[in-house]
Amino acid sequence: MLIKLWWLIPLAAMAFLASYQDIKYRKIPNGVALSVAVLGVFFVCIERDYSQFLIPLITLCFGMVLFKLNILAAGDSKLFAAFSLMIAPSYMLLTLWVISVIGGVLAIGLWGLSRLTKDTSWIDRGVPYGVPICIGSLLGIAASL
């Protein structure tokens, strides 16, 4: 079990970078999502659980719908699809629930700050949903190991 936890070190570094970029610029670099995906492909090949390749495809399809409805940004969908390679199907709903709760708390916090300070810039740029995606995904991956 402990031997498998080394995956979390580079993933945490990429999650930190994605979160920082999302908070500062509201954009998740494609290179970060691609790096996570490459690690995910290696992980799936090492674990020899090739059914895991189906989960990101489903995630991208839902992400496209949410993007078209202007609910989620494309970078968020790509990042979660990359992380989902390493999340066991049995933990996917729990991971989505954690992401939703953290995202909801973040959205309510930003809304509260905008009301408290009477400064709409807190909510004008939207919610940096990359942060909850990174936190929830890392927890889902850790649980899957």
DSSP file (Angstrom, degrees, kcal/mol; ACC not computed):
  #  RESIDUE AA STRUCTURE BP1 BP2  ACC     N-H-->O    O-->H-N    N-H-->O    O-->H-N    TCO  KAPPA ALPHA  PHI   PSI    X-CA   Y-CA   Z-CA
    1    1 A M    >>        0   0    0      0, 0.0     3,-0.8     0, 0.0     4,-0.7   0.000 360.0 360.0 360.0 -51.1    0.0    0.0    0.0
    2    2 A L  G >4  +     0   0    0      1,-0.3     3,-0.8     2,-0.2     4,-0.3   0.847 360.0  60.4 -61.8 -33.4    2.7    2.5    1.0
    3    3 A I  G >4 S+     0   0    0      1,-0.2     3,-0.9     2,-0.2    -1,-0.3   0.853 102.2  53.3 -62.2 -33.6    4.6    1.8   -2.2
    4    4 A K  G X4 S+     0   0    0     -3,-0.8     3,-1.5     1,-0.2    -1,-0.2   0.700  89.7  77.4 -75.3 -19.1    1.7    2.9   -4.2
    5    5 A L  G X<  +     0   0    0     -3,-0.8     3,-1.5    -4,-0.7     4,-0.4   0.619  69.6  84.4 -69.4 -10.9    1.4    6.3   -2.5
    6    6 A W  G X  S+     0   0    0     -3,-0.9     3,-1.1    -4,-0.3    -1,-0.3   0.785  77.9  70.1 -62.4 -24.1    4.3    7.7   -4.5
    7    7 A W  G <> S+     0   0    0     -3,-1.5     4,-1.5     1,-0.2    -1,-0.3   0.826  89.5  62.5 -59.1 -30.7    1.8    8.5   -7.2
    8    8 A L  H <> S+     0   0    0     -3,-1.5     4,-2.6    -4,-0.2    -1,-0.2   0.755  91.0  66.4 -70.8 -23.2    0.4   11.2   -5.0
    9    9 A I  H <> S+     0   0    0     -3,-1.1     4,-1.9    -4,-0.4    -1,-0.2   0.980 108.9  33.3 -66.4 -57.5    3.6   13.2   -4.9
   10   10 A P  H  > S+     0   0    0      0, 0.0     4,-2.3     0, 0.0     5,-0.2   0.874 119.8  53.9 -66.4 -32.5    3.7   14.3   -8.6
   11   11 A L  H  X S+     0   0    0     -4,-1.5     4,-2.6     1,-0.2    -2,-0.2   0.900 107.5  50.1 -66.5 -38.9   -0.1   14.4   -8.7
   12   12 A A  H  X S+     0   0    0     -4,-2.6     4,-2.4     2,-0.2    -1,-0.2   0.890 109.6  51.5 -65.3 -38.4   -0.1   16.7   -5.7
   13   13 A A  H  X S+     0   0    0     -4,-1.9     4,-2.1     2,-0.2    -2,-0.2   0.925 113.1  44.3 -63.4 -44.0    2.4   19.0   -7.4
   14   14 A M  H  X S+     0   0    0     -4,-2.3     4,-2.7     2,-0.2    -2,-0.2   0.874 112.2  52.8 -68.6 -36.2    0.4   19.1  -10.6
   15   15 A A  H  X S+     0   0    0     -4,-2.6     4,-2.6     2,-0.2    -2,-0.2   0.896 108.6  50.5 -64.9 -39.5   -2.8   19.7   -8.6
   16   16 A F  H  X S+     0   0    0     -4,-2.4     4,-2.7     2,-0.2    -2,-0.2   0.928 111.9  47.4 -62.7 -44.7   -1.2   22.6   -6.8
   17   17 A L  H  X S+     0   0    0     -4,-2.1     4,-2.5     2,-0.2    -2,-0.2   0.918 113.2  47.8 -63.1 -44.5   -0.1   24.1  -10.1
   18   18 A A  H  X S+     0   0    0     -4,-2.7     4,-2.3     2,-0.2    -1,-0.2   0.909 113.3  48.4 -63.2 -42.3   -3.6   23.6  -11.6
   19   19 A S  H  X S+     0   0    0     -4,-2.6     4,-2.6     2,-0.2     5,-0.2   0.925 111.8  49.1 -64.6 -44.9   -5.2   25.1   -8.5
   20   20 A Y  H  X S+     0   0    0     -4,-2.7     4,-2.8     1,-0.2     5,-0.3   0.938 113.3  46.3 -59.6 -48.2   -2.9   28.1   -8.5
   21   21 A Q  H  X>S+     0   0    0     -4,-2.5     4,-2.8     1,-0.2     6,-1.0   0.877 113.3  50.0 -63.6 -37.6   -3.5   28.8  -12.2
   22   22 A D  H  X5S+     0   0    0     -4,-2.3     4,-1.1     4,-0.2    -1,-0.2   0.898 113.6  44.9 -69.6 -39.6   -7.2   28.4  -11.7
   23   23 A I  H  <5S+     0   0    0     -4,-2.6    -2,-0.2    -5,-0.2    -1,-0.2   0.941 122.5  36.3 -67.0 -46.8   -7.4   30.8   -8.8
   24   24 A K  H  <5S+     0   0    0     -4,-2.8    -2,-0.2    -5,-0.2    -3,-0.2   0.916 139.5  10.0 -75.6 -44.8   -5.1   33.4  -10.4
   25   25 A Y  H  <5S-     0   0    0     -4,-2.8    -3,-0.2    -5,-0.3    -2,-0.2   0.479  88.7-124.3-116.4  -5.8   -6.2   33.3  -14.0
   26   26 A R  S  <<S+     0   0    0     -4,-1.1     2,-0.3    -5,-0.7    -4,-0.2   0.863  79.3 108.2  56.2  38.9   -9.3   31.1  -14.0
   27   27 A K        -     0   0    0     -6,-1.0    -2,-0.2    -9,-0.1    -1,-0.2  -0.988  60.1-150.1-145.3 132.8   -7.5   28.8  -16.6
   28   28 A I        -     0   0    0     -2,-0.3   -10,-0.1    -6,-0.1    -9,-0.1  -0.918  31.2-120.5-103.0 119.8   -6.1   25.4  -16.1
   29   29 A P    >>  -     0   0    0      0, 0.0     4,-1.5     0, 0.0     3,-0.7  -0.309   9.2-134.2 -62.5 138.8   -3.1   24.8  -18.5
   30   30 A N  H 3> S+     0   0    0      1,-0.2     4,-2.8     2,-0.2     5,-0.2   0.833 104.4  64.1 -60.2 -32.4   -3.6   22.0  -20.9
   31   31 A G  H 3> S+     0   0    0      1,-0.2     4,-2.3     2,-0.2    -1,-0.2   0.852 100.7  50.4 -61.4 -35.2    0.0   20.8  -20.1
   32   32 A V  H <> S+     0   0    0     -3,-0.7     4,-2.4     2,-0.2    -1,-0.2   0.944 112.3  45.6 -68.1 -47.4   -1.1   20.1  -16.5
   33   33 A A  H  X S+     0   0    0     -4,-1.5     4,-2.3     1,-0.2    -2,-0.2   0.897 113.8  50.4 -62.3 -39.2   -4.1   18.0  -17.6
   34   34 A L  H  X S+     0   0    0     -4,-2.8     4,-2.6     2,-0.2    -1,-0.2   0.905 109.2  50.8 -65.7 -41.1   -1.9   16.2  -20.1
   35   35 A S  H  X S+     0   0    0     -4,-2.3     4,-2.2     2,-0.2    -2,-0.2   0.912 111.3  47.9 -62.2 -42.9    0.8   15.5  -17.5
   36   36 A V  H  X S+     0   0    0     -4,-2.4     4,-2.4     1,-0.2    -1,-0.2   0.907 111.9  50.9 -63.6 -40.8   -1.9   14.1  -15.1
   37   37 A A  H  X S+     0   0    0     -4,-2.3     4,-2.5     2,-0.2    -2,-0.2   0.901 108.3  51.2 -64.4 -40.8   -3.3   12.0  -18.0
   38   38 A V  H  X S+     0   0    0     -4,-2.6     4,-2.2     2,-0.2    -1,-0.2   0.933 111.7  47.1 -62.8 -45.0    0.1   10.6  -18.9
   39   39 A L  H  X S+     0   0    0     -4,-2.2     4,-2.5     1,-0.2    -1,-0.2   0.901 111.3  53.3 -60.8 -39.4    0.7    9.6  -15.3
   40   40 A G  H  X S+     0   0    0     -4,-2.4     4,-2.7     2,-0.2    -2,-0.2   0.891 106.5  50.8 -63.0 -40.5   -2.8    8.1  -15.3
   41   41 A V  H  X S+     0   0    0     -4,-2.5     4,-2.5     2,-0.2    -1,-0.2   0.923 111.5  48.1 -63.8 -43.7   -2.1    6.0  -18.4
   42   42 A F  H  X S+     0   0    0     -4,-2.2     4,-2.5     2,-0.2    -2,-0.2   0.917 111.5  51.3 -60.8 -42.1    1.1    4.6  -16.8
   43   43 A F  H  X S+     0   0    0     -4,-2.5     4,-2.6     2,-0.2    -2,-0.2   0.929 111.0  47.0 -60.3 -47.0   -0.9    3.9  -13.6
   44   44 A V  H  X>S+     0   0    0     -4,-2.7     4,-1.4     1,-0.2     5,-1.3   0.905 113.0  49.2 -63.1 -41.8   -3.6    2.0  -15.6
   45   45 A C  H  <5S+     0   0    0     -4,-2.5    -1,-0.2     2,-0.2    -2,-0.2   0.886 112.6  47.2 -66.8 -38.2   -1.0    0.0  -17.5
   46   46 A I  H  <5S+     0   0    0     -4,-2.5    -2,-0.2     1,-0.2    -1,-0.2   0.912 116.7  43.1 -67.9 -41.9    0.9   -0.9  -14.3
   47   47 A E  H  <5S-     0   0    0     -4,-2.6    -1,-0.2    -5,-0.2    -2,-0.2   0.675 101.0-140.4 -76.6 -16.8   -2.3   -1.9  -12.5
   48   48 A R  T  <5 +     0   0    0     -4,-1.4     2,-0.6    -5,-0.2    -3,-0.2   0.843  58.0 134.0  57.2  37.8   -3.5   -3.7  -15.7
   49   49 A D    > < +     0   0    0     -5,-1.3     3,-2.0     1,-0.1    -1,-0.2  -0.707  24.3 170.8-112.9  77.4   -7.0   -2.5  -15.2
   50   50 A Y  G >   +     0   0    0     -2,-0.6     3,-1.4     1,-0.3     4,-0.2   0.597  65.3  77.6 -70.4 -11.3   -7.7   -1.4  -18.7
   51   51 A S  G >> S+     0   0    0      1,-0.3     3,-1.7     2,-0.2     4,-0.5   0.725  77.8  77.1 -67.4 -18.5  -11.4   -0.9  -18.0
   52   52 A Q  G X4 S+     0   0    0     -3,-2.0     3,-0.5     1,-0.3    -1,-0.3   0.713  77.9  72.4 -62.8 -20.3  -10.3    2.4  -16.3
   53   53 A F  G <> S+     0   0    0     -3,-1.4     4,-0.7     1,-0.2    -1,-0.3   0.711  89.2  61.3 -68.9 -18.7   -9.9    3.9  -19.8
   54   54 A L  H <> S+     0   0    0     -3,-1.7     4,-1.9    -4,-0.2    -1,-0.2   0.838  91.5  65.8 -75.4 -33.2  -13.7    4.0  -20.1
   55   55 A I  H <X S+     0   0    0     -3,-0.5     4,-2.6    -4,-0.5     5,-0.2   0.907  99.0  49.3 -61.0 -46.4  -14.1    6.4  -17.1
   56   56 A P  H  > S+     0   0    0      0, 0.0     4,-2.7     0, 0.0    -1,-0.2   0.853 108.7  54.8 -63.6 -31.1  -12.4    9.4  -18.6
   57   57 A L  H  X S+     0   0    0     -4,-0.7     4,-1.9     2,-0.2    -2,-0.2   0.927 110.9  44.2 -65.2 -43.6  -14.4    9.1  -21.8
   58   58 A I  H  X S+     0   0    0     -4,-1.9     4,-2.4     2,-0.2     5,-0.2   0.915 113.3  52.4 -64.2 -42.9  -17.6    9.2  -19.8
   59   59 A T  H  X S+     0   0    0     -4,-2.6     4,-2.6     1,-0.2    -2,-0.2   0.906 108.7  49.7 -60.4 -43.6  -16.3   12.1  -17.8
   60   60 A L  H  X S+     0   0    0     -4,-2.7     4,-2.3     2,-0.2    -1,-0.2   0.873 108.9  52.9 -65.3 -36.8  -15.4   14.0  -21.0
   61   61 A C  H  X S+     0   0    0     -4,-1.9     4,-1.7     2,-0.2    -2,-0.2   0.945 113.2  42.5 -63.6 -47.8  -18.9   13.5  -22.4
   62   62 A F  H  X S+     0   0    0     -4,-2.4     4,-2.6     1,-0.2    -2,-0.2   0.897 112.9  54.8 -63.4 -39.3  -20.5   14.8  -19.2
   63   63 A G  H  X S+     0   0    0     -4,-2.6     4,-2.3    -5,-0.2    -2,-0.2   0.871 105.0  53.2 -61.8 -37.9  -18.0   17.6  -19.1
   64   64 A M  H  X S+     0   0    0     -4,-2.3     4,-2.5     2,-0.2    -1,-0.2   0.908 109.8  48.0 -63.6 -41.5  -18.9   18.6  -22.7
   65   65 A V  H  X S+     0   0    0     -4,-1.7     4,-1.9     2,-0.2    -2,-0.2   0.941 113.1  47.1 -64.3 -46.8  -22.5   18.9  -21.7
   66   66 A L  H  <>S+     0   0    0     -4,-2.6     5,-3.1     1,-0.2     6,-1.2   0.844 112.2  51.4 -64.5 -33.0  -21.7   20.9  -18.6
   67   67 A F  H ><5S+     0   0    0     -4,-2.3     3,-1.5     3,-0.2    -1,-0.2   0.918 108.8  49.9 -67.8 -43.7  -19.5   23.1  -20.7
   68   68 A K  H 3<5S+     0   0    0     -4,-2.5    -2,-0.2     1,-0.3    -1,-0.2   0.839 110.2  50.9 -64.0 -32.4  -22.2   23.7  -23.3
   69   69 A L  T 3<5S-     0   0    0     -4,-1.9    -1,-0.3    -5,-0.2    -2,-0.2   0.406 114.9-120.7 -83.5   2.6  -24.6   24.6  -20.5
   70   70 A N  T < 5S+     0   0    0     -3,-1.5    -3,-0.2     2,-0.2    -2,-0.1   0.833  82.9 115.3  61.0  35.7  -21.9   27.1  -19.2
   71   71 A I  S   <S+     0   0    0     -5,-3.1     2,-0.4     1,-0.3    -4,-0.2   0.778  76.1  23.3 -98.7 -37.2  -21.8   25.3  -15.9
   72   72 A L  S    S-     0   0    0     -6,-1.2    -1,-0.3    -9,-0.2    -2,-0.2  -0.973  79.8-117.7-134.5 144.3  -18.2   24.0  -16.0
   73   73 A A     >  -     0   0    0     -2,-0.4     4,-1.7    -3,-0.1     5,-0.1  -0.415  26.3-117.7 -79.0 158.1  -15.1   25.2  -17.9
   74   74 A A  H  > S+     0   0    0      1,-0.2     4,-2.4     2,-0.2     5,-0.2   0.874 113.7  55.7 -64.3 -38.1  -13.4   22.9  -20.5
   75   75 A G  H  > S+     0   0    0      1,-0.2     4,-2.5     2,-0.2    -1,-0.2   0.871 104.9  53.1 -63.2 -37.3  -10.2   22.9  -18.5
   76   76 A D  H  > S+     0   0    0      2,-0.2     4,-2.5     1,-0.2    -1,-0.2   0.918 110.0  48.0 -62.7 -43.5  -12.0   21.6  -15.4
   77   77 A S  H  X S+     0   0    0     -4,-1.7     4,-2.3     2,-0.2    -2,-0.2   0.914 112.9  47.5 -64.3 -43.5  -13.5   18.7  -17.4
   78   78 A K  H  X S+     0   0    0     -4,-2.4     4,-2.1     2,-0.2    -1,-0.2   0.906 112.0  50.3 -65.5 -40.6  -10.2   17.8  -19.0
   79   79 A L  H  X S+     0   0    0     -4,-2.5     4,-2.4     2,-0.2    -2,-0.2   0.932 112.5  45.6 -64.2 -45.5   -8.4   17.9  -15.6
   80   80 A F  H  X S+     0   0    0     -4,-2.5     4,-2.5     1,-0.2    -1,-0.2   0.887 110.3  54.2 -66.8 -36.6  -11.1   15.7  -13.9
   81   81 A A  H  X S+     0   0    0     -4,-2.3     4,-0.6    -5,-0.2    -1,-0.2   0.908 109.8  48.5 -61.0 -40.3  -11.0   13.3  -16.8
   82   82 A A  H >< S+     0   0    0     -4,-2.1     3,-0.9     1,-0.2     4,-0.3   0.928 114.0  45.1 -66.0 -44.7   -7.2   12.9  -16.4
   83   83 A F  H >< S+     0   0    0     -4,-2.4     3,-1.9     1,-0.2     4,-0.3   0.852 101.9  68.2 -65.6 -33.2   -7.5   12.4  -12.7
   84   84 A S  H >< S+     0   0    0     -4,-2.5     3,-0.9     1,-0.3    -1,-0.2   0.688  81.9  75.3 -66.0 -16.8  -10.4    9.9  -13.2
   85   85 A L  T << S+     0   0    0     -3,-0.9    -1,-0.3    -4,-0.6    -2,-0.2   0.834 102.8  39.8 -58.0 -30.9   -8.0    7.4  -14.8
   86   86 A M  T <  S+     0   0    0     -3,-1.9     2,-0.6    -4,-0.3    -1,-0.2   0.364  94.0  95.7-105.0   4.2   -6.6    6.7  -11.3
   87   87 A I  S <  S-     0   0    0     -3,-0.9    54,-0.1    -4,-0.3     5,-0.1  -0.857  76.7-123.9 -99.5 124.0   -9.9    6.7   -9.4
   88   88 A A    >>  -     0   0    0     -2,-0.6     3,-2.1    52,-0.4     4,-0.5  -0.354  20.3-120.5 -62.8 142.2  -11.5    3.3   -8.8
   89   89 A P  H >> S+     0   0    0      0, 0.0     3,-1.0     0, 0.0     4,-0.5   0.828 112.8  62.0 -54.4 -32.5  -15.0    3.1  -10.1
   90   90 A S  H 34 S+     0   0    0      1,-0.2     4,-0.2     2,-0.1    -2,-0.1   0.708 109.5  40.8 -68.5 -18.3  -16.2    2.1   -6.6
   91   91 A Y  H <> S+     0   0    0     -3,-2.1     4,-2.4     2,-0.1    -1,-0.2   0.368  88.9  93.7-107.0   2.4  -14.9    5.5   -5.3
   92   92 A M  H <X S+     0   0    0     -3,-1.0     4,-2.7    -4,-0.5     5,-0.2   0.927  86.3  46.2 -66.2 -45.7  -16.1    7.7   -8.3
   93   93 A L  H  X S+     0   0    0     -4,-0.5     4,-2.3     1,-0.2    -1,-0.2   0.905 113.8  49.4 -64.1 -40.2  -19.4    8.7   -6.7
   94   94 A L  H  > S+     0   0    0     -4,-0.2     4,-2.5     2,-0.2    -1,-0.2   0.911 111.2  50.2 -63.1 -41.4  -17.8    9.5   -3.4
   95   95 A T  H  X S+     0   0    0     -4,-2.4     4,-2.6     2,-0.2    -2,-0.2   0.926 110.8  48.6 -62.5 -45.2  -15.2   11.6   -5.3
   96   96 A L  H  X S+     0   0    0     -4,-2.7     4,-2.4     1,-0.2    -1,-0.2   0.877 110.9  51.3 -62.5 -37.5  -17.8   13.5   -7.2
   97   97 A W  H  X S+     0   0    0     -4,-2.3     4,-2.6     2,-0.2    -2,-0.2   0.929 110.3  48.1 -64.8 -45.3  -19.7   14.1   -3.9
   98   98 A V  H  X S+     0   0    0     -4,-2.5     4,-2.7     1,-0.2     5,-0.3   0.921 112.4  49.2 -61.0 -44.6  -16.5   15.5   -2.3
   99   99 A I  H  X S+     0   0    0     -4,-2.6     4,-2.6     1,-0.2    -1,-0.2   0.915 112.4  48.7 -60.6 -43.2  -15.8   17.7   -5.3
  100  100 A S  H  X S+     0   0    0     -4,-2.4     4,-2.6     2,-0.2    -2,-0.2   0.910 112.6  46.8 -64.6 -43.5  -19.4   19.0   -5.2
  101  101 A V  H  X S+     0   0    0     -4,-2.6     4,-2.6     2,-0.2     5,-0.2   0.945 115.2  44.9 -65.5 -47.8  -19.4   19.7   -1.5
  102  102 A I  H  X S+     0   0    0     -4,-2.7     4,-2.4     1,-0.2    -2,-0.2   0.912 114.8  49.7 -63.0 -41.4  -16.1   21.5   -1.6
  103  103 A G  H  X S+     0   0    0     -4,-2.6     4,-2.6    -5,-0.3    -1,-0.2   0.896 111.1  49.4 -63.1 -40.9  -17.2   23.4   -4.8
  104  104 A G  H  X S+     0   0    0     -4,-2.6     4,-2.7     2,-0.2     5,-0.2   0.913 111.3  48.2 -64.2 -43.6  -20.4   24.4   -3.1
  105  105 A V  H  X S+     0   0    0     -4,-2.6     4,-2.5     2,-0.2    -2,-0.2   0.911 112.9  49.2 -63.3 -41.8  -18.6   25.6    0.0
  106  106 A L  H  X S+     0   0    0     -4,-2.4     4,-2.5    -5,-0.2    -2,-0.2   0.921 112.0  48.0 -62.9 -44.8  -16.2   27.6   -2.2
  107  107 A A  H  X S+     0   0    0     -4,-2.6     4,-2.5     2,-0.2    -2,-0.2   0.918 113.4  46.8 -63.4 -44.1  -19.0   29.2   -4.2
  108  108 A I  H  X S+     0   0    0     -4,-2.7     4,-2.8     2,-0.2    -1,-0.2   0.892 112.0  52.1 -65.3 -38.6  -21.0   30.1   -1.0
  109  109 A G  H  X S+     0   0    0     -4,-2.5     4,-2.4    -5,-0.2    -2,-0.2   0.917 111.1  46.0 -62.9 -43.8  -17.8   31.5    0.5
  110  110 A L  H  X S+     0   0    0     -4,-2.5     4,-2.1     2,-0.2    -2,-0.2   0.904 113.6  49.4 -65.5 -40.8  -17.1   33.7   -2.6
  111  111 A W  H  X S+     0   0    0     -4,-2.5     4,-2.1     2,-0.2    -2,-0.2   0.925 111.2  49.8 -62.2 -44.2  -20.7   34.8   -2.6
  112  112 A G  H  X S+     0   0    0     -4,-2.8     4,-2.8     1,-0.2    -2,-0.2   0.900 109.7  50.8 -61.8 -41.5  -20.5   35.7    1.1
  113  113 A L  H  X S+     0   0    0     -4,-2.4     4,-2.6     1,-0.2     6,-0.4   0.892 109.3  51.0 -63.2 -38.6  -17.3   37.7    0.6
  114  114 A S  H  X>S+     0   0    0     -4,-2.1     4,-0.8     1,-0.2     5,-0.8   0.885 114.3  43.8 -67.1 -36.7  -18.9   39.6   -2.3
  115  115 A R  H  <5S+     0   0    0     -4,-2.1    -2,-0.2     3,-0.2    -1,-0.2   0.890 115.5  48.2 -72.1 -40.0  -21.9   40.5   -0.1
  116  116 A L  H  <5S+     0   0    0     -4,-2.8    -2,-0.2     1,-0.2    -3,-0.2   0.907 122.9  31.5 -68.3 -42.6  -19.8   41.3    2.9
  117  117 A T  H  <5S-     0   0    0     -4,-2.6    -1,-0.2    -5,-0.2    -2,-0.2   0.522  99.3-131.0 -92.8  -6.7  -17.4   43.5    1.1
  118  118 A K  T  <5 +     0   0    0     -4,-0.8     2,-0.5    -5,-0.2    -3,-0.2   0.829  67.5 130.0  55.2  33.9  -19.9   44.8   -1.5
  119  119 A D    > < -     0   0    0     -5,-0.8     3,-1.2    -6,-0.4    -1,-0.2  -0.951  44.5-166.7-120.1 108.0  -17.3   43.9   -4.1
  120  120 A T  T >> S+     0   0    0     -2,-0.5     4,-2.0     1,-0.3     3,-1.4   0.553  72.8  89.1 -75.0  -5.7  -18.7   41.8   -6.9
  121  121 A S  H 3> S+     0   0    0      1,-0.3     4,-0.7     2,-0.2    -1,-0.3   0.739  75.9  69.3 -64.0 -19.3  -15.3   41.0   -8.2
  122  122 A W  H <4 S+     0   0    0     -3,-1.2    -1,-0.3     1,-0.2    -2,-0.2   0.836 116.7  20.8 -64.9 -31.6  -15.3   38.0   -5.9
  123  123 A I  H X4 S+     0   0    0     -3,-1.4     3,-1.1    -4,-0.2    -2,-0.2   0.558 102.9  84.8-114.9 -11.4  -18.0   36.3   -8.0
  124  124 A D  H 3< S+     0   0    0     -4,-2.0    -3,-0.1     1,-0.3    -2,-0.1   0.855  94.6  46.4 -60.8 -35.5  -17.7   38.1  -11.4
  125  125 A R  T 3< S-     0   0    0     -4,-0.7    -1,-0.3     1,-0.3    -2,-0.1   0.495 112.7-123.2 -87.7  -3.4  -14.9   35.7  -12.6
  126  126 A G    <   -     0   0    0     -3,-1.1    -1,-0.3     2,-0.1    -2,-0.1  -0.277  40.5 -46.9  90.1-179.1  -16.7   32.6  -11.4
  127  127 A V        -     0   0    0     -3,-0.1     2,-2.2    -2,-0.1     3,-0.1  -0.783  46.5-127.8 -94.0 128.8  -15.7   29.8   -9.1
  128  128 A P    >   +     0   0    0      0, 0.0     3,-1.7     0, 0.0  -105,-0.1  -0.508  35.7 176.0 -73.8  81.1  -12.2   28.4   -9.5
  129  129 A Y  T 3>  +     0   0    0     -2,-2.2     4,-1.9     1,-0.3     5,-0.1   0.572  63.0  81.1 -70.6  -8.6  -13.6   24.8   -9.6
  130  130 A G  H 3> S+     0   0    0      1,-0.2     4,-2.4     2,-0.2    -1,-0.3   0.825  85.9  60.5 -63.1 -30.1  -10.2   23.4  -10.3
  131  131 A V  H <> S+     0   0    0     -3,-1.7     4,-2.5     2,-0.2     5,-0.2   0.967 107.7  40.4 -65.0 -53.9   -9.4   23.6   -6.6
  132  132 A P  H  > S+     0   0    0      0, 0.0     4,-2.8     0, 0.0     5,-0.3   0.874 114.4  55.0 -62.6 -33.8  -12.3   21.3   -5.5
  133  133 A I  H  X S+     0   0    0     -4,-1.9     4,-2.3     2,-0.2     5,-0.2   0.929 110.7  44.8 -63.4 -43.8  -11.5   19.0   -8.5
  134  134 A C  H  X S+     0   0    0     -4,-2.4     4,-2.4     2,-0.2     5,-0.2   0.939 116.4  44.8 -66.0 -46.9   -7.9   18.6   -7.4
  135  135 A I  H  X S+     0   0    0     -4,-2.5     4,-2.1     1,-0.2    -2,-0.2   0.954 117.6  43.7 -63.3 -50.3   -8.7   18.1   -3.7
  136  136 A G  H  X S+     0   0    0     -4,-2.8     4,-2.4    -5,-0.2    -1,-0.2   0.886 114.4  50.2 -63.0 -39.9  -11.5   15.6   -4.4
  137  137 A S  H  X S+     0   0    0     -4,-2.3     4,-2.9    -5,-0.3     5,-0.2   0.915 109.1  50.4 -67.1 -42.8   -9.6   13.7   -7.0
  138  138 A L  H  X S+     0   0    0     -4,-2.4     4,-2.5    -5,-0.2    -1,-0.2   0.902 112.2  48.1 -61.8 -39.8   -6.5   13.4   -4.9
  139  139 A L  H  X S+     0   0    0     -4,-2.1     4,-2.3    -5,-0.2    -1,-0.2   0.910 112.1  49.6 -65.2 -41.1   -8.6   12.0   -2.1
  140  140 A G  H  X S+     0   0    0     -4,-2.4     4,-1.8     2,-0.2   -52,-0.4   0.893 112.1  47.8 -64.1 -40.0  -10.3    9.6   -4.5
  141  141 A I  H  X S+     0   0    0     -4,-2.9     4,-1.4     2,-0.2    -2,-0.2   0.918 111.1  50.5 -66.7 -43.1   -7.0    8.4   -5.8
  142  142 A A  H  < S+     0   0    0     -4,-2.5     3,-0.3     1,-0.2    -2,-0.2   0.905 111.8  48.1 -61.8 -40.7   -5.6    7.9   -2.3
  143  143 A A  H  < S+     0   0    0     -4,-2.3    -1,-0.2     1,-0.2    -2,-0.2   0.854 108.8  55.1 -67.1 -33.3   -8.7    5.9   -1.4
  144  144 A S  H  <        0   0    0     -4,-1.8    -1,-0.2     1,-0.3    -2,-0.2   0.746 360.0 360.0 -72.5 -23.8   -8.4    3.8   -4.6
  145  145 A L     <        0   0    0     -4,-1.4    -1,-0.3    -3,-0.3    -2,-0.2   0.503 360.0 360.0 -75.9 360.0   -4.8    2.8   -3.8
